Each structure stands twice: as C-alpha cells, then as structure tokens.
Amino acid sequence: MIATGQLKNAGTGKCAQAKSGMANGDVITMTDCSAKDIFTLTWHEDIGPGDGTKTPNHCWDTEMDTNGVKSLCYWECHKQHGNQLYKYLPKTKQIYNPGTCSSWFESLCEQTFFEHI
C-alpha cells in the first residue's frame, strides 16, 4: 500500500465517492467530502475503494467509454497498469494517471488530478 485516504479533486474541492456494490463501468462521482469515502493506492499502482484490507476487486479505470464520453469508472482490477496506472507525487500529494495526461486527454487529465488528504 502506498497511500490510503480521501481523494479530493484539486480543482473543484470535491472528493471521489466510494461506492459499495459497484459493477464494471460504474462512473466515479465527485461529491462533498465524507469520512466514509476512503481509497487506497496499492503497490500495484492502482486505486480501489476501502482501506486496502478488504478492498473489492474494482479499480479506477480512466479510459472507459461511457455513452461516447471517456469517463473515470470502476472496472475489475487487472494489475497491468495502462488505464489503471496511477502515480503519486509526494511533494504535492497528487495522484494522476500518466496515460491520460496527453494532448488527446487534456480535459480528462485536468479532471483526474487528485490531492491525497
């Protein structure tokens, strides 16, 4: 485990909402921060809901096409990096997916920079 805690969008001040009973393709929503919205960045460099001890086998997936729009969704963890790879920047406490930070996905990149709080 690299980090556990709430994930707050640095631009909006909203936190990612942890969801129980998730299914592949469920969109990750942003809401007012709550103590129950805990996520873990694992040593596999993927992000899943929970504190890392009993985490469901769903990870954040940054390039899911939902109704013709690229969205940040839950998907079954595949441990192969790519669209489920997240990097942690200790100096700024930011977490991001390097694959979406290109000219094709600039708007998605702006949406997926999170601050570990």
Secondary structure, DSSP 8 states (H G I E B T S, - for coil): --EEE-EEETTT--EE---SS--TT-B--EES--TT--EEE-TTS-EEESSSSS--SEEEEEEEEETTEEEEEEEE--SS-GGG--EEETTTTEEE-GGG-SGGGHHHHHHT-EEE-
